[in-house]
Amino acid sequence: MKMTNAYLVVRIKGQADCPYWATHTMMLLKLDKKYRATILPAKENTLGMLKKVQHYVSWVELDSELAKELIDKKARKSGYQKITAEDLKELGFASSAELATALSEGKVNLSKLKPLKPWFALAPPRTGFKRSTKKLYGQKGILGSNKELGTIVRNMI
């Protein structure tokens, strides 16, 4: 099994009927609303937190192309403004591609990059979810660890 360096995590379910412990874990993961996505460096505890809330979120190993697309199209700073090349330089990255690589390798943590928002706000997927949003990936759903999430997220950008 290859070592994952970072996960892209998307919250699929909304706030209604969500037990306190799940809400709290997702708050720590910075996923406080439906269709929020974030990038988490893979640590020992990351997978444990994801497993705990797997009935609410979906995740996939991140590749740098997808990370670049997310940063280019969906990264925001305070006031919900798009980020500029100057912002990237202040963070010490030459380009969005460089930042994407650093994120997908788990070298930097999205929540540590000020002034960036620690999440990406996505839209519902354009073609709809092809599988159930109430079941885990193994049970013909999209929740939990989902190999096809990359495609879904591209439809959500």
C-alpha positions in Angstrom: 0.0 0.0 0.0 1.5 3.3 -1.0 1.9 6.0 1.6 -0.7 8.7 1.3 0.4 12.2 2.0 -2.8 14.1 2.0 -6.5 13.5 1.8 -9.1 15.6 0.1 -12.2 15.5 2.4 -15.7 16.6 1.3 -18.6 16.9 3.7 -21.6 15.3 1.9 -24.3 15.7 4.5 -25.7 18.8 6.0 -26.1 19.9 9.7 -29.5 18.5 10.3 -29.7 15.5 12.7 -26.0 15.4 13.1 -25.0 14.1 16.5 -22.8 16.4 18.6 -19.7 14.3 18.4 -19.8 14.2 14.6 -20.4 17.9 14.4 -17.5 18.5 16.7 -15.1 16.2 14.8 -16.1 17.9 11.5 -15.6 21.3 13.1 -12.1 20.3 14.0 -11.7 19.1 10.4 -12.9 22.6 9.3 -16.0 21.1 7.5 -18.8 23.0 9.1 -21.2 23.1 6.1 -22.4 20.7 3.4 -20.1 20.5 0.3 -17.2 22.0 2.1 -13.9 20.4 1.1 -10.5 20.6 2.8 -7.1 19.1 2.4 -5.6 17.2 5.4 -2.1 16.0 5.7 -2.1 12.3 6.5 -1.2 11.8 10.1 -2.0 8.8 12.3 -5.0 10.5 13.8 -6.3 11.8 10.5 -7.7 8.5 9.3 -9.2 7.9 12.8 -11.1 11.1 12.6 -12.3 10.4 9.1 -13.4 6.9 10.0 -15.3 8.4 13.0 -17.4 10.6 10.7 -17.4 8.4 7.6 -21.2 8.5 7.4 -21.1 12.2 6.8 -18.0 12.8 4.7 -16.2 11.3 1.8 -12.4 11.3 1.2 -9.8 10.4 -1.4 -6.0 10.5 -1.7 -5.1 13.8 -3.2 -3.1 14.3 -6.4 -1.5 17.6 -7.2 -3.5 18.3 -10.4 -6.8 18.2 -8.4 -5.2 20.3 -5.7 -4.1 22.9 -8.3 -7.6 23.0 -9.8 -9.1 23.6 -6.4 -6.6 26.3 -5.5 -7.0 28.1 -8.8 -10.8 28.0 -8.8 -12.0 27.7 -5.2 -9.4 29.0 -2.8 -10.5 32.1 -0.9 -9.2 34.5 1.6 -11.1 36.6 4.2 -13.9 38.5 2.6 -14.3 35.6 0.3 -12.0 37.1 -2.3 -10.1 35.0 -4.8 -6.4 34.7 -4.0 -3.9 36.4 -6.2 -0.3 35.7 -7.3 0.8 38.2 -4.6 -0.9 36.3 -1.9 0.9 33.1 -3.0 4.2 35.0 -3.0 3.6 36.2 0.6 3.0 32.6 1.6 6.3 31.7 -0.1 5.0 29.8 -3.1 6.0 30.8 -6.7 2.7 29.5 -8.2 -0.5 27.7 -7.4 1.1 24.6 -8.8 3.8 24.8 -6.3 1.3 25.3 -3.5 -0.7 22.3 -4.8 2.3 20.0 -4.8 3.2 21.1 -1.2 -0.4 20.4 -0.1 -0.7 17.1 -1.9 2.6 15.9 -0.3 1.3 16.9 3.1 4.1 19.4 3.6 1.8 22.3 4.4 -1.4 22.4 6.3 -4.3 24.4 4.7 -5.4 25.7 8.0 -2.0 27.2 8.8 -1.9 29.2 5.6 -3.0 32.7 6.5 -4.9 34.6 5.0 -6.4 31.6 3.2 -9.7 30.1 4.2 -9.1 26.5 5.5 -11.7 25.1 3.2 -13.1 25.2 -0.3 -16.8 25.9 -0.8 -18.0 23.6 -3.5 -21.3 23.5 -5.3 -23.4 20.3 -5.6 -22.0 18.1 -8.4 -23.2 19.2 -11.8 -24.3 15.8 -13.0 -25.6 14.7 -9.6 -24.1 11.9 -7.5 -24.3 8.7 -9.4 -24.5 6.6 -6.2 -26.4 6.9 -2.9 -25.4 9.7 -0.6 -26.6 7.7 2.3 -24.4 4.6 2.0 -20.7 3.9 2.3 -18.6 3.5 -0.8 -18.4 -0.3 -0.3 -22.2 -0.4 -0.2 -22.8 1.3 -3.6 -22.7 4.8 -2.0 -20.3 7.7 -2.0 -19.5 8.1 1.7 -16.3 7.1 3.4 -13.1 6.4 1.5 -14.1 6.9 -2.1 -11.8 6.3 -5.1 -14.1 8.1 -7.5 -14.3 11.3 -5.4 -11.8 13.1 -7.7 -14.3 13.0 -10.6 -17.2 14.0 -8.4 -15.2 17.0 -7.0 -14.3 18.1 -10.5 -18.0 18.3 -11.2 -18.4 20.3 -8.0 -15.9 23.0 -8.8 
